Amino acid sequence: MDILIIEDDPAVCQTIRNAWPSPGDVLRFVSGYNQSLGLILGPELAFFDAIVVDIHLPDGDGLSILRSIRRTSSLPIVMISGWGTAESRADVFDVGADDYLMKPLSVRELQARIARLVSVRASTSRAAAPAIFQIGKIVCDLQMRRLRRHDRMVGLTDTEGRILGYLHENAGRSCSKSAIYKHAFFREYLSGDKTLDVYIGRLRAKLASLDKDSVALLQTVRGSGYKLESSGS
């Protein structure tokens, strides 16, 4: 794999370089926002298989880099940071990140997550047929990334669409957090991670804005995960 790493801390870069477990991978390091622009805005971006971006850079915002890449590319992107809450992680995913890791980094874990993202992205590039289904009185259109009731519409992020799509595929059955994380976030669920809970809260709010009764179909399964009750297709 060819991986671009945008990180300003020389110690972190050296740790990644020394501990990277896959000698066949090519790592390219850039130290800041301005230095990265020539790569992420030009044709050279297409040569990378994945990108790692530190959220907090001395000369710019890692989220701005993420937004710029997402305008033209669906490359797997892992954001890294020295701090963050479940809410801030959800915001990062909404902007378009595929994964999020906290410092201090486990280099082995970083490499494994990137390898999985690259593999999953390759296997899912053959897109399935667009899904349109109902959640109560609300029409969910995953192709258009929106919820609709009559002439009122609410947009969905890619991650929200993947969550609803997976729950719909398993309608009426309890879906574990572990399974949802793998399908919606392309990573493993770690005990205590509240990112999915934040997303479910946002989805319920969007459903409620269109039809309060339909919200009850998106259910919490205590001690397990979530379930979407079948309501037609």
C-alpha positions in Angstrom: 0.0 0.0 0.0 1.0 3.6 -0.6 0.0 5.7 2.4 0.1 9.5 2.8 0.6 10.5 6.5 -0.1 14.2 7.4 1.4 14.6 10.8 3.4 17.5 12.3 5.0 15.8 15.3 8.4 14.3 14.3 8.3 11.9 17.2 5.0 10.4 16.1 6.3 10.2 12.5 9.4 8.4 13.6 7.4 6.0 15.7 5.2 5.1 12.8 8.2 4.7 10.5 10.1 2.5 12.9 7.2 0.3 14.0 5.3 -0.1 10.8 4.8 -3.9 10.5 4.4 -4.2 6.7 7.8 -3.6 5.0 6.1 -3.7 1.5 4.1 -0.5 2.2 5.4 2.9 1.1 4.8 5.7 3.7 5.0 9.3 2.7 5.1 11.9 5.4 4.2 15.6 5.2 4.3 17.8 8.2 1.4 20.3 7.8 -1.6 21.7 6.1 0.2 23.9 3.6 2.7 21.1 2.6 -0.2 18.7 2.0 -2.1 21.0 -0.4 0.0 20.2 -3.4 -0.7 16.5 -2.9 -4.4 16.5 -2.0 -5.4 19.0 -4.6 -3.4 17.6 -7.5 -3.2 14.4 -9.6 -0.7 12.8 -7.2 -3.6 12.0 -4.8 -4.6 9.2 -7.0 -1.4 7.3 -6.4 -2.2 6.7 -2.7 -4.2 3.8 -1.3 -5.1 5.6 2.0 -4.4 8.7 4.0 -3.8 9.4 7.7 -4.5 13.0 8.9 -3.8 14.6 12.3 -6.8 16.7 13.2 -4.7 19.4 14.9 -2.0 20.8 12.7 0.0 24.0 13.5 -0.8 25.7 10.2 -4.3 24.5 9.5 -7.2 22.2 10.3 -7.1 18.5 9.6 -10.9 18.6 9.0 -10.3 21.1 6.1 -7.9 18.6 4.5 -10.6 15.9 5.0 -13.2 18.1 3.3 -10.9 18.9 0.4 -10.1 15.2 -0.2 -13.7 14.2 -0.1 -14.7 16.7 -2.8 -12.8 14.6 -5.3 -11.9 11.2 -3.8 -13.3 8.3 -1.8 -9.8 7.1 -0.6 -9.9 5.6 2.9 -9.0 8.3 5.5 -8.0 7.7 9.1 -8.1 10.8 11.4 -5.8 10.8 14.4 -6.0 13.1 17.5 -4.7 13.5 21.0 -8.2 14.1 22.3 -11.8 13.7 21.4 -15.3 12.9 22.6 -18.0 10.7 21.1 -19.7 13.8 19.7 -16.5 15.1 18.1 -15.8 11.6 16.6 -19.2 11.5 15.1 -18.6 15.0 13.6 -15.4 13.7 12.0 -17.2 10.7 10.5 -19.9 13.1 9.2 -17.3 15.1 7.3 -16.2 11.9 5.6 -13.6 10.1 7.7 -13.5 6.3 7.6 -11.9 5.8 11.0 -10.6 7.7 14.0 -7.7 6.8 16.4 -6.6 8.4 19.5 -3.0 9.1 20.5 -0.8 7.5 21.7 -1.1 5.3 18.6 -0.6 1.6 18.4 1.2 1.4 15.0 0.1 -2.2 14.5 -3.5 -1.3 15.1 -3.2 1.7 12.7 -1.7 -0.5 10.0 -4.4 -3.2 10.5 -7.2 -0.7 10.3 -5.9 0.9 7.1 -5.4 -2.6 5.5 -9.0 -3.5 6.4 -10.3 -0.2 5.1 -8.5 -0.6 1.8 -9.8 -4.2 1.5 -13.3 -3.3 2.4 -13.4 -0.3 0.0 -12.2 -2.5 -2.8 -14.8 -5.2 -2.2 -17.6 -2.6 -1.8 -16.7 -0.6 -4.9 -19.0 -2.9 -6.7 -22.1 -1.1 -5.5 -25.3 -2.9 -4.6 -28.6 -1.8 -6.2 -29.9 1.4 -4.7 -32.2 0.7 -1.7 -35.5 2.5 -1.1 -37.6 1.3 1.8 -40.0 2.6 4.4 -39.5 3.3 8.1 -43.1 3.6 9.2 -44.5 6.5 7.2 -41.1 7.7 6.1 -39.4 6.7 2.9 -35.7 6.1 3.2 -33.8 6.6 -0.1 -30.2 5.5 0.3 -29.2 6.4 -3.3 -30.3 10.0 -2.7 -29.2 9.9 0.9 -32.4 11.3 2.3 -35.5 10.6 4.4 -38.8 11.8 2.9 -42.4 12.1 4.0 -44.7 13.7 1.4 -42.9 16.9 0.3 -40.7 17.1 3.4 -37.1 15.8 3.2 -34.1 15.4 5.5 -30.6 14.6 4.3 -28.5 11.6 5.5 -24.8 11.4 5.8 -23.0 8.4 4.2 -22.5 6.8 7.6 -26.1 7.3 8.6 -27.2 5.7 5.3 -24.9 2.7 6.0 -26.4 2.3 9.5 -30.0 2.4 8.3 -29.2 0.1 5.3 -27.7 -2.5 7.5 -30.5 -2.4 10.0 -33.0 -2.6 7.1 -31.2 -5.7 5.7 -31.7 -7.3 9.1 -35.2 -5.8 9.8 -36.9 -7.4 12.8 -33.6 -8.8 14.1 -31.3 -7.5 16.8 -28.0 -6.2 15.3 -25.0 -6.2 17.7 -22.9 -3.0 18.0 -20.0 -5.1 16.8 -21.7 -6.0 13.5 -23.0 -2.4 12.9 -19.5 -1.0 13.5 -18.0 -3.4 10.9 -20.6 -2.5 8.3 -21.1 1.2 8.9 -17.7 2.3 10.3 -15.5 -0.4 8.7 -13.8 -1.1 12.1 -14.2 -3.1 15.2 -16.4 -2.0 18.1 -14.4 -1.2 21.3 -16.2 -1.4 24.6 -17.2 2.1 25.8 -17.2 3.7 22.3 -20.3 5.8 22.1 -20.0 6.9 18.5 -22.8 4.7 17.3 -25.0 5.9 20.1 -24.5 9.5 18.9 -25.4 8.5 15.4 -28.6 6.6 16.5 -29.6 9.7 18.5 -29.2 11.9 15.4 -31.1 9.4 13.2 -34.0 9.4 15.7 -34.1 13.2 15.7 -34.3 13.2 11.9 -37.0 10.6 11.9 -38.9 12.5 14.5 -38.7 15.7 12.5 -40.8 13.9 9.8 -43.0 11.6 11.8 -42.8 11.1 15.6 -44.6 7.7 15.5 -42.0 6.2 13.1 -39.2 6.8 15.6 -40.4 3.9 17.7 -39.3 1.5 14.9 -35.6 2.2 15.5 -35.2 0.4 18.8 -32.5 -0.1 21.4 -31.9 -3.7 22.3 -30.6 -3.5 25.8 -27.2 -5.2 26.3 -26.9 -6.0 22.6 -27.3 -3.2 20.0 -30.2 -1.9 17.8 -33.1 -3.2 15.8 -35.2 -1.7 13.0 -38.7 -3.2 13.1 -40.0 -4.2 9.7 -42.5 -1.7 8.2 -42.7 -2.6 4.5 -40.3 -2.0 1.6 
